[in-house]
């Protein structure tokens, strides 16, 4: 019997330092997130970051926490339930980090007699710290605890035409009645070395002005290329002017080259260049989370206005948008009947 496993990032159980600390420990100790030797990762994470970060992160989570719980979890549960209503296969939801484990989700599917699983990492673009770590963790859990199961993975869907249509129409709805001077496509940031590590050719990804637009097999696992590809296709679908759009990357650690330009720097630059009305979209995520709701929607607005901007909106992620649900249901139903996956 076939079934579906949806996997998203995860969340602490509550917006308290007590619950945030173990969540951050699991997340930051992942070798695909901080890809240093384990001894050094221990020093960085447990010796430095976890000494102060849990309290600060708990404060940030408390700003965006919903009455029902973590927004990311609640949104993912709503999405999963809607997908269930459009397929006759069992659909389970797991998280890469936190108490809603992938193992528990696989057990849920096993209890329903599922032996063929379609794994759906809920990330549009491929990155070793998101898509890849979900796939690897799921395979580890499957081999260790559910060897009778067969796994198939839905590919990264960053450039799929149906996905671009759904994303673009959602963005158009968010832009309705907002007269913008500029639209910023802000993506989650990753270290530059992750791009090079994911390059199967070991020579194509130079992170310059040409490699992401020069055709290569490396693009199948190149997060930077896929971010640019998503952006270009959305711009083409919506007919957005080149001079009114740009790309940036959130999140970074000090003393380490990360993808540029940095989103917070762009807020200041755009405002100082006279862009008074800014719309920000975050297409690296399908579900709103701490990074979009606090870092972009709250902190970003404050940074932009402090630098001289006037009107600012963050356009929500797809979340449980009905068109997005229907598209996911189509993908999983196509796999069930024909084993054809989207490209």
C-alpha positions as CSV (number, residue, x, y, z in Angstrom):
1,X,0.0,0.0,0.0
2,X,1.2,3.5,-0.8
3,X,1.4,6.4,1.5
4,X,2.8,9.9,1.8
5,X,5.3,11.4,4.2
6,X,5.4,15.2,4.4
7,X,8.4,16.6,6.2
8,X,9.0,20.2,7.3
9,X,11.7,21.9,9.4
10,X,10.2,21.6,12.9
11,X,9.8,23.7,16.0
12,X,10.4,23.8,19.7
13,X,7.5,22.6,21.8
14,X,7.0,26.0,23.4
15,X,8.5,29.5,23.2
16,X,10.6,28.9,26.3
17,X,14.4,28.7,26.6
18,X,13.9,25.2,28.2
19,X,12.3,23.9,25.1
20,X,14.2,25.9,22.6
21,X,17.6,24.7,23.8
22,X,17.2,21.0,22.9
23,X,15.6,22.0,19.6
24,X,18.5,24.2,18.7
25,X,21.0,21.5,19.8
26,X,19.4,19.0,17.4
27,X,19.2,21.5,14.6
28,X,22.7,23.0,14.9
29,X,24.5,19.7,15.6
30,X,23.2,18.4,12.3
31,X,26.4,17.9,10.2
32,X,24.6,19.2,7.1
33,X,23.7,22.5,8.9
34,X,27.0,23.3,10.5
35,X,29.4,21.1,8.4
36,X,32.5,21.2,10.6
37,X,34.1,18.2,12.3
38,X,32.0,17.0,15.2
39,X,34.5,18.1,17.8
40,X,34.5,21.6,16.5
41,X,30.7,21.6,16.0
42,X,30.5,20.7,19.7
43,X,32.6,23.7,20.7
44,X,30.7,26.1,18.4
45,X,27.2,24.8,19.3
46,X,27.3,23.6,22.9
47,X,30.2,25.7,24.1
48,X,29.2,29.0,22.5
49,X,25.9,29.3,20.8
50,X,23.7,27.4,23.3
51,X,25.0,29.4,26.1
52,X,23.1,32.5,25.0
53,X,21.0,31.7,21.9
54,X,18.1,29.8,23.5
55,X,16.9,32.8,25.6
56,X,17.1,35.1,22.6
57,X,15.4,32.6,20.3
58,X,12.7,32.0,22.9
59,X,11.9,35.7,22.9
60,X,11.7,35.7,19.2
61,X,9.4,32.6,19.2
62,X,7.2,34.3,21.8
63,X,6.5,37.2,19.4
64,X,5.1,34.9,16.7
65,X,3.6,32.0,18.7
66,X,-0.1,31.3,18.1
67,X,-2.7,30.2,20.6
68,X,-2.7,26.8,18.8
69,X,1.0,26.5,19.0
70,X,4.0,27.0,16.7
71,X,2.9,28.7,13.4
72,X,5.1,26.3,11.4
73,X,3.5,23.2,13.0
74,X,0.0,24.5,12.9
75,X,0.3,25.5,9.2
76,X,1.9,22.2,8.3
77,X,-0.8,20.3,10.1
78,X,-3.5,22.3,8.3
79,X,-1.8,21.6,4.9
80,X,-1.4,17.9,5.6
81,X,-5.1,17.6,6.6
82,X,-6.2,19.3,3.4
83,X,-4.0,17.0,1.3
84,X,-5.5,14.0,3.1
85,X,-8.9,15.2,2.0
86,X,-7.9,15.1,-1.6
87,X,-6.3,11.6,-1.8
88,X,-7.2,8.1,-0.7
89,X,-3.7,7.4,0.5
90,X,-2.5,7.7,4.2
91,X,-0.7,11.0,4.7
92,X,1.7,11.5,7.6
93,X,3.5,14.6,8.8
94,X,6.9,14.6,10.4
95,X,9.5,17.2,11.2
96,X,13.3,17.0,10.7
97,X,13.9,18.5,14.2
98,X,11.8,18.4,17.3
99,X,9.3,16.1,18.9
100,X,7.3,15.4,15.8
101,X,9.9,13.1,14.5
102,X,10.3,11.4,11.1
103,X,10.4,8.0,12.9
104,X,7.0,8.6,14.5
105,X,5.6,9.6,11.1
106,X,6.9,6.5,9.5
107,X,5.5,4.4,12.3
108,X,2.1,6.0,11.7
109,X,2.3,5.0,8.1
110,X,3.4,1.4,9.0
111,X,0.4,1.1,11.3
112,X,-1.8,1.8,8.3
113,X,-0.1,-1.0,6.3
114,X,1.9,1.3,4.1
115,X,5.0,-0.2,2.5
116,X,5.7,2.3,-0.3
117,X,6.3,5.8,0.8
118,X,6.5,9.0,-1.2
119,X,8.8,11.3,0.8
120,X,7.9,15.0,0.3
121,X,10.5,17.4,1.7
122,X,8.6,20.7,2.0
123,X,11.4,22.8,0.5
124,X,11.2,24.1,-3.1
125,X,15.0,24.3,-3.6
126,X,17.7,21.8,-2.9
127,X,20.2,22.5,-0.2
128,X,22.2,20.2,2.0
129,X,20.9,21.9,5.1
130,X,17.3,21.5,4.2
131,X,16.2,19.1,1.4
132,X,19.2,16.8,1.7
133,X,19.2,16.4,5.4
134,X,15.5,15.5,5.3
135,X,16.2,12.8,2.7
136,X,19.2,11.4,4.6
137,X,17.4,11.4,8.0
138,X,14.4,9.6,6.5
139,X,16.5,7.0,4.8
140,X,18.4,6.4,8.1
141,X,15.2,5.9,10.0
142,X,13.7,3.7,7.3
143,X,16.7,1.4,7.1
144,X,17.1,1.2,10.9
145,X,13.4,0.7,11.9
146,X,11.3,0.0,8.8
147,X,13.4,-2.0,6.3
148,X,10.3,-3.4,4.6
149,X,9.4,0.1,3.4
150,X,10.3,1.4,0.0
151,X,11.1,5.2,-0.3
152,X,10.6,7.5,-3.3
153,X,11.5,11.2,-3.0
154,X,9.6,14.0,-4.6
155,X,12.3,16.1,-6.4
156,X,12.8,19.8,-5.5
157,X,10.0,21.6,-7.3
158,X,11.6,25.1,-7.5
159,X,11.1,25.4,-11.3
160,X,8.0,23.3,-11.9
161,X,5.6,25.3,-14.1
162,X,2.6,24.4,-12.0
163,X,4.3,25.4,-8.8
164,X,5.5,28.6,-10.4
165,X,1.9,29.4,-11.4
166,X,0.5,28.7,-7.9
167,X,3.4,30.7,-6.2
168,X,3.0,33.6,-8.7
169,X,-0.7,33.9,-8.3
170,X,-0.3,33.9,-4.5
171,X,2.2,36.7,-4.8
172,X,-0.1,38.6,-7.1
173,X,-2.8,38.3,-4.5
174,X,-0.5,39.7,-1.8
175,X,0.5,42.6,-4.0
176,X,-3.1,43.6,-4.7
177,X,-3.8,47.1,-3.6
178,X,-0.1,47.7,-2.7
179,X,1.7,50.2,-4.9
180,X,5.3,49.0,-4.6
181,X,8.5,50.7,-5.6
182,X,10.5,47.4,-5.3
183,X,10.0,43.7,-4.7
184,X,12.7,41.8,-2.8
185,X,12.9,38.1,-3.2
186,X,14.5,37.1,0.1
187,X,15.8,33.5,0.4
188,X,17.2,31.6,3.4
189,X,21.0,32.0,3.5
190,X,23.6,29.2,3.5
191,X,27.4,29.2,3.5
192,X,29.1,29.5,0.1
193,X,30.9,26.2,0.8
194,X,27.6,24.4,0.8
195,X,27.2,25.3,-2.8
196,X,30.6,23.9,-3.7
197,X,30.1,20.8,-1.6
198,X,26.8,20.1,-3.5
199,X,28.5,20.5,-6.9
200,X,28.9,17.0,-8.4
201,X,31.4,18.4,-11.0
202,X,33.5,19.9,-8.2
203,X,34.4,22.8,-10.6
204,X,31.3,24.4,-12.0
205,X,30.0,26.4,-9.0
206,X,32.2,29.4,-8.7
207,X,29.5,31.7,-7.2
208,X,30.2,34.4,-9.7
209,X,28.0,36.2,-12.2
210,X,27.9,33.4,-14.7
211,X,27.9,29.9,-13.2
212,X,24.2,30.0,-12.2
213,X,23.1,30.9,-15.8
214,X,25.5,28.5,-17.6
215,X,23.9,25.1,-18.1
216,X,25.3,22.4,-15.9
217,X,24.4,19.2,-14.1
218,X,25.5,21.0,-11.0
219,X,22.2,23.0,-11.1
220,X,20.3,19.9,-9.9
221,X,21.8,20.4,-6.5
222,X,22.7,24.1,-6.6
223,X,20.6,26.1,-4.1
224,X,21.8,29.4,-5.5
225,X,20.9,28.6,-9.1
226,X,17.5,27.3,-8.0
227,X,16.8,30.5,-6.1
228,X,17.6,32.6,-9.2
229,X,15.6,30.2,-11.3
230,X,12.5,30.5,-9.1
231,X,12.8,34.2,-9.1
232,X,13.2,34.6,-12.9
233,X,10.2,32.3,-13.6
234,X,8.0,34.2,-11.1
235,X,9.1,37.5,-12.6
236,X,8.3,36.2,-16.1
237,X,4.9,34.9,-15.1
238,X,3.9,38.2,-13.4
239,X,5.6,40.4,-15.9
240,X,7.6,42.2,-13.1
241,X,10.0,44.9,-14.3
242,X,13.7,44.0,-13.9
243,X,14.5,47.3,-12.2
244,X,11.9,46.8,-9.5
245,X,13.1,43.4,-8.3
246,X,16.1,41.9,-6.6
247,X,17.3,38.9,-4.7
248,X,18.9,38.6,-1.2
249,X,19.7,36.0,1.4
250,X,18.8,35.9,5.1
251,X,20.8,34.3,7.9
252,X,24.5,34.0,8.4
253,X,27.2,33.2,10.9
254,X,30.1,35.6,11.5
255,X,33.6,35.1,10.0
256,X,32.2,32.7,7.3
257,X,31.4,33.6,3.7
258,X,27.6,33.2,3.1
259,X,25.5,33.9,0.0
260,X,25.1,37.6,-0.7
261,X,23.7,40.1,-0.8
262,X,22.4,40.0,2.8
263,X,18.7,40.8,3.3
264,X,19.2,43.2,6.2
265,X,21.8,45.1,4.2
266,X,19.3,45.3,1.3
267,X,16.6,46.8,3.5
268,X,19.0,49.7,4.3
269,X,20.3,50.1,0.7
270,X,16.9,50.1,-0.9
271,X,15.5,52.6,1.5
272,X,18.5,54.9,1.1
273,X,18.1,54.7,-2.7
274,X,14.6,56.1,-2.3
275,X,12.5,53.0,-2.5
276,X,9.7,54.0,-0.1
277,X,7.3,51.1,-0.7
278,X,8.8,47.6,-0.4
279,X,7.2,44.2,-0.8
280,X,9.2,41.2,0.5
281,X,8.5,37.6,-0.5
282,X,10.3,34.5,0.9
283,X,10.1,31.7,-1.7
284,X,12.6,29.4,0.1
285,X,9.7,28.4,2.4
286,X,6.3,27.0,1.7
287,X,5.2,27.6,5.3
288,X,5.6,30.7,7.4
289,X,8.0,30.2,10.3
290,X,10.2,32.1,12.7
291,X,12.4,33.3,9.9
292,X,9.6,34.8,7.9
293,X,7.2,36.0,10.6
294,X,9.8,37.5,13.0
295,X,13.0,38.2,11.0
296,X,11.3,39.4,7.8
297,X,7.8,40.6,8.7
298,X,8.7,42.3,12.0
299,X,12.5,43.0,12.1
300,X,12.6,43.7,8.4
301,X,9.9,46.2,8.5
302,X,11.6,48.0,11.4
303,X,15.0,48.0,9.6
304,X,13.5,49.3,6.4
305,X,11.5,52.1,8.0
306,X,14.5,53.1,10.2
307,X,16.5,53.5,7.0
308,X,13.9,55.8,5.5
309,X,11.4,53.5,4.0
310,X,7.7,54.2,4.5
311,X,5.4,51.3,3.5
312,X,6.4,47.6,3.9
313,X,4.6,44.3,3.4
314,X,5.7,40.7,3.8
315,X,3.7,38.5,1.5
316,X,2.9,35.3,3.3
317,X,4.2,31.9,2.2
318,X,1.8,29.4,0.4
319,X,0.9,27.9,3.8
320,X,-2.4,26.0,3.3
321,X,-3.4,27.9,0.2
322,X,-6.1,25.8,-1.6
323,X,-4.3,26.0,-5.0
324,X,-1.1,24.8,-3.4
325,X,-2.9,22.0,-1.6
326,X,-4.5,20.9,-4.9
327,X,-1.2,20.9,-6.6
328,X,0.4,18.7,-4.0
329,X,-2.6,16.4,-4.1
330,X,-2.2,16.1,-7.8
331,X,1.5,15.2,-7.5
332,X,0.9,12.5,-4.9
333,X,-2.1,11.1,-6.8
334,X,-0.1,11.0,-10.0
335,X,2.6,9.1,-8.2
336,X,0.0,6.7,-6.8
337,X,-1.5,5.8,-10.1
338,X,1.4,6.3,-12.6
339,X,4.5,6.7,-10.5
340,X,5.2,9.9,-12.5
341,X,6.8,12.7,-10.4
342,X,6.8,16.4,-11.4
343,X,9.8,18.0,-13.1
